[in-house]
Amino acid sequence: MPEQSPSRAERRGGHVASTVSAIPVCTKHLVATYGRRVAVNDVTIDCRAGEVTAIVGPSGCGKSTLLRCMNRLHESAPDAHVRGSVSLGDTDIYAPHTNVIQLRGRVGMVFQRATPFPTMTVRENVAAGLGLNTRAVSVSERNDRIERALRRAALWDDVRDLLDTSAIALSGGQQQRLCIARALATEPQVLLLDEPTASLDPLSTQRIEELLYDLRGTVTMVMVTHNMQQAARVSDRTAFMLDGAIIEVSDTRTLFTLPGDKRTEAYITGRFG
């Protein structure tokens, strides 16, 4: 039967609770290469369920590649290879039997620049990922999931009367929240965010940060950011990456106030990077 519309009890501050439990995503001795170039070098990291893990470090240190390994996007690049493991809960996502399309429904991704599909309406953009499911989705369930995703992305009130208009007509910040809604529509357990506010104005950045803060507990988030203040505001734990390796990972407050490695201290105080 189709899902019922969310009850008022499920709606908190305009958001709708997820029907899927967050799950940890972990890497063990992960190595990612482009040809002979090593981009990620022997990385082991645990990203805890329902928390926001920020990955910081200078440009070119392997942050985005690490993120792309977590939903197997890395292997789509020419001459790209991966060794080691990435697990989603107890499941090794690089196991031979893995259905990569279904995996990307469980591990959503949001990129630096908003990427709405230009020929689709707002409604169609959010619904685009629902085809990743193996079972058929009824019209009523489809509409319920579109509304739920838009509410979780704090966008429903902005677009409820614009669902059948072009997504390109939305502002930059709205388009980025639309992309988050599109990722959330598949009810992912993990959400990967690659500098999601880098191209946004301060007000739009604030709204995205508030959204990420509100989503904690319902989905595991791993976020790459160059913005130290943003990592401090949004994340539960922060990892510092340098030359493809994780130098240090700790709860965010500790890493920013009492880093255990001199290289971490030098980076967060602005002495390099």
MOURMO-V379985 format. One line per field, one symbol per residue. ss: DSSP state (A for helix, B for strand, O for the rest). Layout:
ss = ???
This chain:
ss = OOOOOOOAAABBOOBBOOOOOOOOBBBBBBBBBBOOBBBBBBBBBBBOOOOBBBBBOOOOOOAAAAAAAOOOOAAAOOOBBBBBBBBBOOBBOOOOOOOAAAAAAABBBBOOOOOOOOOOBAAAAAAAAAAAOOOOOOAAAAAAAAAAAAAAOOOAAAAOOOOOOBAAAOOAAAAAAAAAAAAAOOOOOBBBBBOOOOOOOAAAAAAAAAAAAAAOOOOBBBBBOOOAAAAAAAOOBBBBBBOOBBBBBBBAAAAAAOOOOAAAAAAAOOOOO
